[in-house]
Amino acid sequence: MHRHRIMPFVVSAGLMLVLNGCSDEPTRYEAGGTVTFDSKPVENATLAFVPATVLAGQAQTDKDGKYKITSAGKPGLPAGKYNVSIKATTGGGFAGGTTADEKKQKMLDMMTKGPQGVVDVIPPKYSDPQTSGLTAEVTSDPKNNVFDFSLKN
């Protein structure tokens, strides 16, 4: 009789262990740093960490050029070597007209011609992980996972 009361608990506990233990998700390690260009922080830069075999990571800088990396929506990156790209632009927003027709035309132009007035804040070579020359190696030691990128023209 006691066996019937305890059985749902045992099944639930076993199922939780199986589900938690069978995850193919790699361990992530927190990582981040600062991006500067000509010694000034780069605000709103997008970073991509491109791995050879594991999850890719991404980050966005704040007004001080600082960033924290995430992968698949979670903090950190799996250990490994990464090629890094950084892109920062200004302009290109949707600035509509004053009438409904002008706003509609601006939106159609943006959809067909792409954003107009986009200006690179840093040299375009940094926006491609194959040409940027930027790399990072994430390890299990958080002290080694600070990647400051001092970009030059």
C-alpha positions in Angstrom: 0.0 0.0 0.0 2.8 2.5 0.8 4.4 1.5 -2.4 1.6 3.1 -4.4 1.9 6.4 -2.6 5.7 6.6 -3.1 5.7 5.5 -6.7 4.6 8.8 -8.2 7.4 10.6 -6.3 10.0 8.1 -7.4 8.8 8.3 -11.1 8.8 12.1 -10.9 12.3 12.3 -9.3 13.7 9.8 -11.8 12.2 11.7 -14.8 13.7 15.0 -13.5 17.1 13.3 -13.2 16.9 11.9 -16.7 15.8 15.2 -18.2 18.4 17.2 -16.4 21.2 14.7 -17.0 20.5 14.2 -20.7 21.0 17.7 -21.8 23.4 18.1 -24.8 23.8 21.7 -23.8 27.5 22.6 -23.2 28.7 24.3 -20.1 28.9 28.1 -20.5 31.5 30.4 -18.9 30.8 34.1 -18.4 32.9 36.4 -20.6 32.9 40.0 -21.6 35.1 43.0 -22.0 35.3 46.5 -23.5 35.5 47.8 -27.1 37.3 51.0 -27.9 38.2 52.7 -31.1 41.0 55.2 -31.1 41.0 54.9 -27.3 37.3 55.9 -27.0 34.5 53.5 -25.9 32.4 52.2 -28.8 28.7 52.5 -27.9 26.1 50.1 -29.3 28.5 47.9 -31.1 27.4 44.4 -32.0 29.9 41.6 -31.4 29.8 38.0 -32.7 31.9 35.2 -31.4 32.2 32.6 -34.2 33.4 29.1 -33.0 34.8 26.3 -34.9 32.5 23.7 -33.4 30.4 25.0 -30.5 27.6 27.6 -30.0 28.2 31.1 -31.3 28.0 34.0 -29.0 26.8 37.6 -29.3 27.0 40.8 -27.3 26.0 44.5 -27.5 28.1 47.2 -25.9 26.8 49.9 -23.6 27.6 53.6 -23.6 31.0 52.8 -22.0 31.9 50.1 -24.6 31.4 47.3 -22.1 29.7 44.0 -23.0 28.7 40.6 -21.6 28.5 37.6 -24.0 25.4 35.4 -24.4 24.9 32.3 -26.5 21.5 30.8 -27.3 19.9 33.5 -25.1 21.9 32.5 -22.0 24.9 34.2 -20.3 28.3 33.0 -21.2 30.0 30.9 -23.9 31.2 27.3 -24.0 35.0 26.9 -23.7 36.8 27.2 -27.0 38.5 29.4 -29.5 36.5 32.0 -31.3 37.0 34.5 -34.2 35.3 37.8 -33.3 33.6 40.4 -35.4 32.5 43.9 -34.3 30.1 46.1 -36.1 29.0 49.6 -35.1 27.0 52.0 -37.2 25.0 55.2 -36.8 22.1 56.5 -38.8 19.8 54.5 -41.0 16.8 54.8 -38.8 13.3 55.2 -40.1 12.6 58.9 -40.1 9.1 59.3 -41.5 7.6 62.2 -43.3 4.8 64.4 -42.0 1.8 63.0 -44.0 0.6 59.4 -44.1 1.7 59.2 -47.8 5.2 60.5 -47.0 5.6 58.0 -44.1 4.4 55.2 -46.3 6.9 56.1 -49.0 9.7 56.3 -46.5 8.9 52.9 -45.2 8.7 51.4 -48.8 12.0 53.0 -49.6 13.6 51.5 -46.6 12.2 48.1 -47.3 13.3 48.1 -51.0 16.5 50.1 -50.8 17.6 49.2 -47.3 18.5 51.7 -44.6 19.8 55.0 -46.0 22.4 57.1 -44.3 24.1 54.2 -42.4 27.6 55.2 -41.4 30.2 52.8 -40.1 31.6 54.0 -36.7 34.6 51.6 -37.0 36.4 50.3 -40.1 34.4 47.6 -41.9 37.2 45.1 -41.8 36.2 44.4 -38.1 32.7 43.3 -39.1 33.8 40.0 -40.7 35.2 37.3 -38.3 37.5 36.1 -41.1 39.1 39.5 -41.7 38.9 41.2 -38.3 42.0 39.6 -36.9 40.2 39.4 -33.6 40.1 36.2 -31.5 39.1 35.1 -28.1 39.6 31.8 -26.2 37.0 31.1 -23.5 38.2 29.0 -20.6 36.7 27.7 -17.4 38.6 30.4 -15.5 36.6 33.6 -15.4 39.8 35.7 -14.9 40.8 34.7 -18.4 37.5 35.6 -20.0 37.9 39.3 -20.3 38.3 40.3 -23.9 39.1 44.0 -24.4 39.3 45.0 -28.1 41.3 48.2 -28.8 40.5 48.9 -32.4 42.5 51.3 -34.6 41.9 52.9 -38.0 
